[in-house]
Amino acid sequence: MSTAAAAQSWCFATVTPRSRSTVVASLASPSPSSSNSSSNLPAPFRPRLIRNTPVFAAPVAPAAMDAAVDRLKDGFSKFKTEVYDKKPELFEPLKAGQAPKYMVFSCADSRVCPSVTLGLEPGEAFTVRNIANMVPAYCKIKHAGVGSAIEYAVCALKVELIVVIGHSRCGGIKALLSLQDGAPDSFHFVEDWVRTGFPAKKKVQSEHGSLPFDDQCTILEKEAVNQSLENLKTYPFVKEGLANGTLKLVGGHYDFVSGKFDVWEA
Ligand SMILES: [Zn+2]
């Protein structure tokens, strides 16, 4: 496998065909998935997140920009005529306000939009998407963005279920499992963010450290969800909702390779 192909196979930075020649991040070593056929690699194998750098994405051509914007306009036109105009019973009440039953945490990965995969209608789910669908523990200083969303969902919107959904081949989870203790960060934010799942990573490495990297990633995708569900309990309003029986926590995992969705109650 070429270095570029190896990087593309795991890197959490989405690399479009346009910018493949200036890959944002790559591996210091070949893909761990090829470790079985690469027994000559230094052991233990540990991919590192590095920049090839300097990072210069190719300039966006004006015609390509116009086409991209037109794609959005066309998408809305289709939504307007085929959905919005045909479902006034859905959209009219939403003009007055929202009363979603669910709060959903989902990865920012472009392949796993929960409204699409779970068929959630507008108004059904108050949604937060971030890298690796993580919920950090309560911290007013570091995590006001996530905390305010949870607080508003629970205290103002009175959601009934908070659902944290992981997914297959999650680049953020791969990055988390790849991080080496003490290694310098390559990005301003990314590594620090995925370290939110550090306890889950340590648990997986402790219990499944002998498995191939990709198998550990699959387990960590779900274990990180479990950790997020535990972290949710550090928010006082979540704790109160759970104690009162007005709130439930649910974990989920969407496997877009096999087309499966697992769900479990915390
Ligand atoms: Zn992901």
Boltz pocket constraint, residues with backbone or C-beta under 6 A from the ligand:
constraints:
  - pocket:
      binder: B
      contacts: [[A, 107], [A, 108], [A, 109], [A, 130], [A, 131], [A, 132], [A, 133], [A, 167], [A, 168], [A, 169], [A, 170], [A, 171], [A, 172], [A, 173]]
      max_distance: 6.0
